Amino acid sequence: MKQPTGASRALKFVLLVGVMSLFADFTYEGMRGIAGPYLALLGASATVVGVVSGLGELVGYGLRVVSGRLSDRTGQFWPITIIGYVVQMAAVPALALAGNWQVAAALIVLERAGKATRNPPRDVMLSHAAKEIGYGWAFGLHEALDQLGALIGPLVVAGVLAIRGDYHLALAVLVIPAAITLSILGAARLLYPHPEEMESEPPNVETQGLPRVFWIYLAAAALVAAGFADFPLIAFRFQQSSVVPTAVVPVFYAVAMGVSGLGSLVLGRLYDRVGIGILVPLTVISAAFAPLVFLGGFWPALIGVALWGIGMGVHESIVPAAVARMVPRERRASAYGLFTAGYGIAWFAGSALMGVLYDVSFPALIGFSIAAELAAIPLLILVRHRELSDHGASQG
């Protein structure tokens, strides 16, 4: 029997993890699409929604420092990944039992903690496969499957709300994709017990620290994150202004996820060909979401949500692909942890501030969002120049 090539085996791993992520996103993005209105239903204010959303991202990204370093030091990538998925998949359907916004907020943060635990080791395992088939293509393909689940989940939740009008039932239904996620996770662990073997390049044991370009890139990403509103705040605005009917809000989120998933396939391939410079025009484009979602009517808001989806696709596909190319393999888990911690702190600060600005001034909220994102462009250009310089030096 013909043995699979390294590239073929790597592609199959990416697809398996991608399908697992499809059902995981079905679960938690189905929840996140209604998190803002659900918190409001339980009595939360706009400021609470903004702070809870930001705190969730802070925990969800900040804990990755611990998860990343623990993964690098112990090499226990699968056990740490499994723990994270179990916590995350349990927290989502448990929201159906929440009787007040405080309990719901705690579960929303717990869901983010589970994601924080599993993402660095999972992304490192994906990077081993990406080395064989292209970083942009591997992470873009994974993101496309990931976002397909993020498209289906909110649509299913929207259907339950349209038929029954029951938020608790809509959340309880998500126990089904959660169980499927954990089943695929078990299969992946059995079929690929040592994903690191897919990367033929031996580790560089003499490498110390992280390169300067990594820190510049982190600063740029932090600015983008600070200006990127979390969807619960956007959904809160839709509900409070009646610009978008409540039952249609999850559909808007599904549109964003669909745009993100389709875009990640094209942008991943493009990233492999042209490099990190593609982030400059994409940042400009995605920055236009703020005035459209916070000031526009139904159709401008829909366009704004689509632009927001492009930004999400970039965050979840090109960003991890770029980090993998910047750092040596033996430091990748720590790099992912550090990078996303800084990213998450910026997202928390920006989300909390935008939640406050929501109650004060829409123009101020929009001005902050656009200014923060555009401020990242000079740093991205600098990263691009250093990338070209490093490539030229290696060719020389």
C-alpha positions in Angstrom: 0.0 0.0 0.0 1.3 3.4 -0.9 2.2 5.5 2.1 0.9 9.1 2.3 3.5 11.8 1.6 4.4 14.4 4.2 2.3 17.0 2.5 -0.7 14.7 2.2 -0.6 13.7 5.9 -0.2 17.3 6.9 -3.2 18.3 4.8 -5.3 15.6 6.3 -4.4 16.8 9.8 -5.3 20.3 9.0 -8.7 19.2 7.6 -9.4 17.0 10.7 -8.6 19.8 13.1 -10.6 22.2 10.8 -13.7 20.0 11.0 -13.2 19.8 14.8 -13.0 23.6 14.9 -16.1 23.8 12.6 -18.2 22.1 15.4 -16.5 24.0 18.1 -17.3 27.3 16.4 -20.8 26.1 15.8 -21.1 25.8 19.5 -19.5 28.9 20.9 -20.1 31.4 18.0 -23.8 30.3 18.2 -23.7 31.5 21.7 -21.6 34.7 21.1 -24.1 35.8 18.4 -26.7 36.3 21.1 -24.5 37.0 24.1 -25.2 40.8 24.0 -29.0 40.6 23.8 -29.0 37.7 26.3 -27.1 39.7 28.8 -29.5 42.6 28.2 -32.4 40.3 28.7 -31.0 39.3 32.1 -30.7 43.0 33.1 -27.2 44.1 32.0 -26.4 47.6 30.8 -24.3 48.6 27.7 -21.3 49.3 30.0 -21.7 45.8 31.5 -21.9 44.2 28.1 -18.7 46.1 27.0 -16.8 45.2 30.1 -17.9 41.6 30.2 -17.0 41.2 26.5 -13.6 42.9 27.0 -12.9 40.9 30.2 -13.7 37.7 28.3 -11.2 38.6 25.7 -8.7 39.6 28.4 -8.9 36.2 30.1 -9.2 34.5 26.7 -6.0 36.0 25.5 -4.1 36.6 28.7 -4.2 33.0 29.9 -2.5 32.0 26.7 0.8 33.1 28.1 0.5 30.4 30.8 -0.8 27.8 28.3 1.9 28.6 25.8 4.8 28.5 28.2 3.4 25.3 29.8 3.1 23.7 26.4 6.7 24.6 25.4 8.2 23.5 28.7 6.3 20.2 29.0 5.7 19.3 25.4 2.2 18.1 26.5 0.4 19.7 23.6 -2.4 17.3 23.3 -3.4 17.1 27.1 -3.4 20.9 27.4 -5.5 21.2 24.2 -8.0 18.6 25.4 -8.5 20.3 28.8 -9.2 23.6 27.1 -11.8 22.1 24.7 -13.6 20.3 27.5 -13.9 23.5 29.6 -15.1 25.5 26.6 -17.6 23.0 25.3 -19.1 22.6 28.8 -19.5 26.3 29.5 -21.6 27.2 26.5 -24.7 24.9 27.0 -24.5 25.7 30.7 -25.5 29.2 29.9 -29.0 27.9 29.3 -29.3 27.4 33.1 -28.1 31.0 34.0 -30.7 32.8 36.0 -29.1 36.3 36.1 -26.5 38.3 34.2 -23.8 37.7 36.8 -23.9 33.9 36.3 -24.1 34.3 32.5 -21.1 36.7 32.5 -19.1 34.2 34.5 -19.8 31.4 32.0 -19.0 33.7 29.1 -15.6 34.4 30.7 -15.1 30.7 31.5 -15.7 29.8 27.8 -13.0 32.3 26.8 -10.7 30.7 29.4 -11.2 27.3 27.8 -10.3 28.7 24.4 -7.2 30.4 25.9 -6.0 27.1 27.3 -6.3 25.1 24.0 -5.4 27.6 21.3 -1.5 27.9 21.7 -0.8 24.2 21.7 -3.4 23.6 19.0 -1.9 26.3 16.8 1.6 24.9 17.3 0.4 21.5 16.1 -1.2 23.2 13.1 2.1 25.0 12.4 3.9 21.7 12.1 1.6 20.7 9.3 1.6 24.2 7.8 5.4 24.0 7.4 4.7 21.3 4.8 1.8 22.9 2.8 2.3 26.7 3.4 1.5 28.7 6.5 -1.1 30.9 4.9 -2.9 28.0 3.1 -2.9 25.8 6.3 -4.2 28.5 8.6 -6.5 29.9 5.9 -8.1 26.5 5.3 -8.5 25.8 9.0 -10.0 29.3 9.4 -12.5 28.6 6.5 -13.8 25.5 8.2 -13.7 27.2 11.5 -15.9 30.0 10.2 -18.2 27.7 8.4 -19.1 26.5 11.9 -19.4 30.1 13.0 -21.8 30.6 10.1 -24.0 27.6 10.9 -24.1 28.1 14.7 -25.7 31.6 14.7 -28.2 30.5 11.9 -29.3 27.5 14.0 -29.7 29.8 17.1 -31.6 32.3 15.0 -33.9 29.6 13.8 -34.6 28.4 17.3 -35.3 32.0 18.3 -37.6 32.6 15.3 -39.6 29.4 16.0 -39.7 29.4 19.8 -38.4 32.8 20.9 -36.6 31.1 23.8 -32.9 32.1 24.5 -32.5 29.3 27.0 -33.6 26.6 24.5 -31.4 28.1 21.8 -28.4 27.8 24.1 -29.3 24.3 25.3 -29.4 23.0 21.6 -25.6 23.8 21.4 -24.8 20.8 23.6 -25.1 18.7 20.4 -22.2 20.3 18.4 -20.2 20.5 21.7 -20.4 16.7 22.0 -19.4 16.2 18.4 -16.4 18.5 18.9 -15.1 16.4 21.8 -15.6 13.2 19.8 -13.5 14.5 16.9 -10.9 15.7 19.3 -10.5 12.2 20.7 -10.2 10.8 17.2 -7.5 13.4 16.2 -5.5 12.5 19.3 -5.5 8.8 18.4 -4.7 9.3 14.7 -2.0 12.0 15.2 -0.3 11.4 18.6 2.9 13.2 17.5 2.1 16.1 15.1 5.6 17.5 15.5 6.9 14.7 13.3 5.2 16.3 10.3 7.7 19.1 10.3 11.0 17.9 8.9 13.1 20.8 10.0 15.0 20.0 13.3 14.6 22.4 16.2 17.2 25.1 16.8 18.1 24.4 20.4 20.5 27.4 20.5 17.8 30.0 19.8 17.4 32.5 22.6 14.5 35.0 23.0 12.1 36.2 20.3 13.2 38.4 17.4 12.6 42.1 17.4 10.2 41.9 14.4 7.9 39.8 16.6 7.5 42.6 19.1 6.9 45.3 16.4 4.3 43.0 15.0 2.7 42.6 18.4 2.5 46.4 18.9 0.7 46.7 15.5 -1.7 43.9 16.3 -2.5 45.5 19.7 -3.5 48.8 18.1 -5.8 46.9 15.7 -7.3 45.0 18.5 -7.9 48.1 20.6 -10.0 49.6 17.8 -11.9 46.4 17.0 -15.3 46.3 18.7 -16.5 43.0 20.1 -19.7 41.8 18.4 -21.8 41.7 21.6 -21.5 45.5 21.8 -22.5 45.8 18.1 -25.4 43.4 18.7 -26.4 45.5 21.7 -26.6 48.6 19.5 -28.7 46.8 16.9 -31.2 45.7 19.6 -31.4 49.0 21.4 -31.8 51.1 18.2 -34.1 48.6 16.5 -32.0 49.0 13.4 -31.9 45.2 13.1 -34.8 43.0 14.3 -33.7 40.9 17.3 -34.3 37.6 15.5 -32.0 38.8 12.6 -29.0 39.8 14.8 -27.6 36.2 14.7 -28.0 36.2 10.9 -25.9 39.4 10.7 -23.3 37.6 12.8 -23.5 34.6 10.5 -22.9 36.9 7.5 -19.7 38.2 9.2 -18.5 34.6 9.9 -19.3 33.6 6.3 -17.3 36.6 4.9 -14.5 35.8 7.3 -14.3 32.1 6.3 -14.4 32.7 2.5 -11.9 35.5 2.7 -9.5 33.5 4.8 -9.0 31.0 1.9 -8.1 33.7 -0.6 -6.1 35.8 1.8 -4.2 32.8 3.1 -3.0 31.9 -0.4 -2.2 35.6 -1.0 -0.2 35.8 2.2 2.0 32.9 1.1 2.7 34.7 -2.1 3.1 38.3 -1.1 3.8 38.2 2.6 2.7 40.3 5.5 2.3 43.5 3.4 -1.3 42.3 2.6 -2.3 43.4 6.1 -1.9 47.1 5.3 -4.8 47.4 2.8 -6.9 44.9 4.8 -6.5 47.0 8.0 -7.7 50.1 6.1 -10.7 48.2 4.7 -11.8 46.6 8.0 -11.5 50.0 9.9 -14.5 51.2 8.0 -16.8 48.9 9.9 -17.3 51.3 12.9 -19.3 54.2 11.3 -21.4 51.7 9.4 -22.5 49.5 12.3 -22.9 52.3 14.9 -24.5 55.0 12.7 -26.0 53.2 9.7 -29.4 51.8 9.0 -30.1 48.2 8.1 -28.2 47.9 4.9 -25.1 50.0 5.9 -25.0 48.0 9.1 -25.0 44.8 7.1 -22.1 46.1 5.0 -20.3 47.1 8.2 -20.8 43.7 9.7 -19.2 42.2 6.5 -16.2 44.4 6.9 -16.0 43.5 10.5 -16.0 39.8 9.3 -13.0 40.5 7.0 -11.2 41.8 10.0 -12.0 38.7 12.1 -10.8 36.5 9.3 -7.4 38.3 9.2 -7.1 38.1 13.0 -7.7 34.3 13.0 -5.8 33.2 9.9 -3.0 35.5 8.7 -2.0 36.6 12.2 -1.1 33.1 13.5 0.5 32.3 10.1 2.8 35.3 10.4 3.8 34.5 13.9 4.8 31.0 12.9 7.1 32.4 10.3 8.7 34.8 12.7 9.8 32.5 15.5 11.6 29.2 15.8 9.5 26.1 16.3 10.7 25.4 19.9 9.4 28.9 20.9 6.1 28.9 19.0 3.7 28.1 21.9 5.3 30.8 24.1 5.2 33.2 21.2 1.6 32.5 20.5 0.8 32.9 24.2 2.7 36.2 24.5 1.3 37.6 21.3 -2.3 36.9 22.0 -1.9 38.1 25.6 -0.8 41.5 24.4 -3.5 41.4 21.8 -6.2 40.5 24.4 -5.2 43.2 26.8 -5.5 45.7 24.1 -8.9 44.3 23.1 -10.1 44.4 26.7 -9.0 48.0 27.1 -10.6 49.0 23.7 -13.8 47.1 24.3 -14.2 48.5 27.8 -13.6 52.1 26.5 -16.0 51.7 23.6 -18.6 50.3 26.0 -18.3 53.5 28.1 -18.2 55.7 24.9 -21.3 54.0 23.7 -23.2 55.7 26.6 -21.5 59.0 26.0 -20.8 59.7 22.3 -21.1 57.6 19.1 -18.7 60.0 17.2 -16.1 59.6 19.9 -16.5 55.8 19.9 -16.1 55.7 16.1 -13.2 58.1 16.1 -11.3 56.0 18.6 -11.9 52.8 16.7 -10.7 54.2 13.3 -7.7 56.0 14.8 -6.5 53.0 16.7 -6.7 50.7 13.7 -5.0 53.1 11.3 -2.2 53.8 13.8 -1.1 50.2 13.2 -0.3 50.8 9.5 3.2 52.4 10.0 4.2 49.5 12.2 2.9 46.9 9.7 5.0 48.6 7.0 8.0 48.4 9.2 7.4 44.7 9.8 7.1 44.3 6.0 10.5 46.1 5.4 12.2 43.9 8.0 10.7 40.8 6.5 12.1 41.8 3.1 15.5 42.6 4.6 15.6 39.3 6.4 14.6 37.4 3.2 17.3 39.2 1.2 19.9 38.5 3.8 19.0 34.8 3.8 19.2 34.7 0.0 22.5 36.4 0.1 
